Every structure is written in structure tokens, then in C-alpha cells.
Amino acid sequence: MVVFDRPKSLCDVPFHYCPGCTHGIIHRLVAEVIDELGIEGKTIGVAPVGCSVLAYNYFACDMVEAAHGRAPAVATGLKRSDPDNHIVFTYQGDGDLASIGTAETVHAAARNENITIIFVNNAIYGMTGGQMAPTSLPGQVTQTSPYGRDTSHCGFPVKVSEMLSQLDGAGYIERVAVNNVKNVRNAKKAIKKAFQNQIDKKGFSLVEVISTCPTNWGMTPDKALEWVEEKMIPYYPLGVYKDRDAEKKEEE
Ligand SMILES: Cc1ncc(C[n+]2csc(CCOP(=O)(O)OP(=O)(O)O)c2C)c(N)n1
């Protein structure tokens, strides 16, 4: 009996990610969802700039590379060119989505673009060597905040899910984590819903996944998982921030 297998939507190549980085788990969840929904033939992913820039090597579907932060704009074009036959997702880090790409993200949500965004928040710029990100926590030590993020001159983190949930255009926004089995299961449910919403033409869906970067956080993989539980989740509470569908049902 086969109890564990590689999803068809993941290519048979080793990931380049560092030990303890959770990009690999999130890739797997996205691939499992694509398989389960039977959309592998029509799915187009938009790969970002950041550690997951090589996502086009890993997902066995069509992939398009976007300039840093511009994935929601590229996804908009791909989706609108054939809305009935393209299932389009972006896969973006916090530097990508919440810094250089803030405008594209906010306006794609405001327009209620029928796309799915997987937003990987590891509170740091991973690929470029661990600089402070828009989501780095107050007090967090990074390459560019060696004494800890000082909010008096670096300002405060951007809470993407809270911010986007204020927009009438945003359909579904949920924050999840992948630091333990229970959270991984919930993350998969949220990712599946975000793709199903697109199939059902329900509009803009974004899943924020709290992720790890042991290398740039300067931690072992197990300490990084503890840091997610003790520091990140209290600052970025998990849960559904917006579900237009559920709100409509409540009103009825
Ligand atoms: C226009 C532009 N500016 C800056 C860069 C440099 N750059 C590459 S990756 C990156 C940060 C990526 O961080 P994040 O999106 O958080 O993803 P992670 O690597 O942590 O997964 C930056 C600033 C670039 N490639 N293009």
C-alpha cells in the first residue's frame, strides 16, 4: 500500500532550499492541492524574485517569471487572457509582496482579481542574505538591524492579511503557519479553498503562510520552529481575516 508519494504536480528534482526552510513544505501543499483539484493541465504559476525564484523548476505546471513584486500584475494578465481556462497562482515572499510589490498586491485585491496568492512570510529578505523586511518583527536582529529592529526609525511591520481584509475587493484572506502538523493540515485546507474559490469565480484569495528562515535568523531548524510559535504567531495571529462567502451566508 502506498502511504506517501510525491504529488504529480511536483517535479522529481531536489529542492535547493536550506535545511529547515519551510518553502519546501509549502510547495508540496500547493502541488497536492493542484493534484486533488485536477487542475494540473490548466494551472499557471507566477514565480517571484526571492528564494523561491526557482519555483519554475519545481512545479510541474506552466510557470512565468515576474519582475520583483509584480507577480499580481502578471497574474492579472494571464487570468484575464482566458478566465475560463486559466487557473493562476502567484507564490511570493514578504520582501516581494509586501515591499516592492505593495501597490500591485493592494490593487489586485481592490480589483477583486480572480487569482490565488500564496504569500510566504518569513520576516526577512532570505535570498539576498537576511536584510530587514517589511514584516521583520520589532526588535528582530537582521543584517540591516544588528541591534534589533528599532521602530523609532525603522517603523512597524506591515500586517498584510489585516490590511488587505479592509478592502471590499478582497474575497478570502487567511493566515496559516507550517510549524507543526496541525498547522500544516490547516494550511493545506486554506490553500485548497483559495484555489477552489478561483475555480468557483469567487475572486481574490490570499493565503499568508508564516514560514522559517533558519539560515538568516541564525537559528537551528528546530529553534526556528520554536521562534515561529513564540514570536511570530503572537504578532501575526493565525485565522481567517476575510471570507466574503461566509459573510454573505451569515447575512442570508
Ligand atoms: C527590482 C529588484 N530589486 C531588488 C532585487 C534584489 N532582491 C532579490 S531577492 C530580494 C528579497 C526577497 O525576499 P523575500 O521576498 O522576502 O523572499 P525570500 O527570499 O525571503 O523567500 C531582493 C531585494 C531584485 N532582484 N530586483
The ligand as an SDF file (V2000), in Angstrom:
LIG
                    3D

 26 27  0  0  0  0  0  0  0  0999 V2000
   13.9940   45.2720   -8.7650 C   0  0  0  0  0  0  0  0  0  0  0  0
   14.7960   44.4150   -7.8200 C   0  0  0  0  0  0  0  0  0  0  0  0
   15.2090   44.9270   -6.6220 N   0  0  0  0  0  0  0  0  0  0  0  0
   15.9030   44.1620   -5.7600 C   0  0  0  0  0  0  0  0  0  0  0  0
   16.2400   42.8750   -6.1020 C   0  0  0  0  0  0  0  0  0  0  0  0
   17.0570   42.0520   -5.1290 C   0  0  0  0  0  0  0  0  0  0  0  0
   16.3230   41.0220   -4.4400 N   0  0  0  0  0  0  0  0  0  0  0  0
   16.3200   39.7320   -4.8460 C   0  0  0  0  0  0  0  0  0  0  0  0
   15.5060   38.7220   -3.7970 S   0  0  0  0  0  0  0  0  0  0  0  0
   15.1250   40.0060   -2.7620 C   0  0  0  0  0  0  0  0  0  0  0  0
   14.3640   39.7940   -1.4660 C   0  0  0  0  0  0  0  0  0  0  0  0
   13.4740   38.6280   -1.4510 C   0  0  0  0  0  0  0  0  0  0  0  0
   12.9380   38.4770   -0.1840 O   0  0  0  0  0  0  0  0  0  0  0  0
   11.5290   37.8030    0.0410 P   0  0  0  0  0  0  0  0  0  0  0  0
   10.5570   38.2620   -0.9870 O   0  0  0  0  0  0  0  0  0  0  0  0
   11.1360   38.0140    1.4650 O   0  0  0  0  0  0  0  0  0  0  0  0
   11.7630   36.2520   -0.2730 O   0  0  0  0  0  0  0  0  0  0  0  0
   12.6970   35.1600    0.4320 P   0  0  0  0  0  0  0  0  0  0  0  0
   13.9980   35.2070   -0.3140 O   0  0  0  0  0  0  0  0  0  0  0  0
   12.8160   35.5210    1.8890 O   0  0  0  0  0  0  0  0  0  0  0  0
   11.9720   33.8590    0.2280 O   0  0  0  0  0  0  0  0  0  0  0  0
   15.6390   41.2050   -3.2520 C   0  0  0  0  0  0  0  0  0  0  0  0
   15.5300   42.5090   -2.5670 C   0  0  0  0  0  0  0  0  0  0  0  0
   15.8130   42.3770   -7.3540 C   0  0  0  0  0  0  0  0  0  0  0  0
   16.0840   41.1180   -7.7470 N   0  0  0  0  0  0  0  0  0  0  0  0
   15.1040   43.1670   -8.1860 N   0  0  0  0  0  0  0  0  0  0  0  0
  1  2  1  0
  2  3  1  0
  2 26  2  0
  3  4  2  0
  4  5  1  0
  5  6  1  0
  5 24  2  0
  6  7  1  0
  7  8  2  0
  7 22  1  0
  8  9  1  0
  9 10  1  0
 10 11  1  0
 10 22  2  0
 11 12  1  0
 12 13  1  0
 13 14  1  0
 14 15  2  0
 14 16  1  0
 14 17  1  0
 17 18  1  0
 18 19  2  0
 18 20  1  0
 18 21  1  0
 22 23  1  0
 24 25  1  0
 24 26  1  0
M  CHG  1   7   1
M  END
$$$$
